[in-house]
């Protein structure tokens, strides 16, 4: 596993110079026509979003440790651009502690001793160094982010003025300029970064750190599926005569561009194949099934099938139901009133909408391991 000295690589000052050069070169590589006709505000905002850093947040209240072969491993969850962990702040305090990353945690090892106070002191020393070093770096990151818009605006306008000046000089020659293509108007789409999944550490009875999908990302995934599948209801021709696999592929197409993990269909997971599986660093963090509504018994069977796929790493799931009956109200009533009859049911949680219901179940043979099950229902009558 790759390890490195935290906050002790190249200086952030040097990284800022590198970033500014990259921005300048990206602007210059565009054609003259693009620079002259692109929407300035959109393009500048695009570059700001592309090159800014998401500051780090360390969750010291969620720290944990585990012991393995007389070695204590400390886990500190964090969010933000992990690239920042390698930059040297100014001022920088000299230290030699090496860390590694695992499940969105900063980790380091110390030797086990019978002196708990000694181990505690060593851990606290590293934690204080991390806090102090990042306190210095954080200010530099904020200054860099806040300076991006004026810096990029200056680069863009300066380069655009040079192009205009050049064109005016050429035009003054008095001979028509030969052009390759007619002028076009260039639009810039919103520069969304691919979302990084927030994997939160979760302690088990045996003090093993288990990765679990954050509630924020779980809601984000469900919202993407819900809004994407609403297209089937608004435009019936998109779902007419489609089977589960085709509808499933549509959902995977919706999810894939948004994450740095991978979204796959029909991926083997424990006892069978699942319709939609999202993996993060070789861990399965989201599992979903796509089914047509075929009655309450079939609904229970779909839940059973979904539960059979789950391992201890899976705690957030979804059942995506396509209802091709003429009326959907009786189906919603059955799901609302009869889900609690399933043997793994624990409680009904607050629904997100009339056709987006949320439940808490438990894993097979282990009532202590709760999981979230969202049931998303879409009406696509034949």
Buried (B, 14 or more C-beta within 10 A) or exposed (E): EEEEBBBBBEBBEEBBEEBBEEBBEBBEEBEBBBBBEBEEEBBBBBBBEBBBBBBBEBBEEBBBBBEEEEEBBBBBBBBBBBEBBBBBBEEBEEBEBEBBBBBBBBBBBBEBEEEEEEBEEBBEEBBEBBEBBBEBBBEBBEEBBEEBBEBBBEBBEEBBEEBEEEEEEEEEEEEEEEEEEEEEEBEBEEBEEEBBBBBBBBBEEEEEBBBBBBEEBBEBBBEBBBEBBBBBBEEEEBBEEBEBEEBBBBBBEBBBEBBEBEBBBBBEBBEEEBBBBBBBEEBBBBBBBBBBBBEBEEBBEBBEBBBEBBBEBBBBBBBBBBBBBEEBEEBBEBBBEEBEEBEBBBEBEEBBEEBBBBBBBBBEEEEEBBBBBBBBBBBBEE
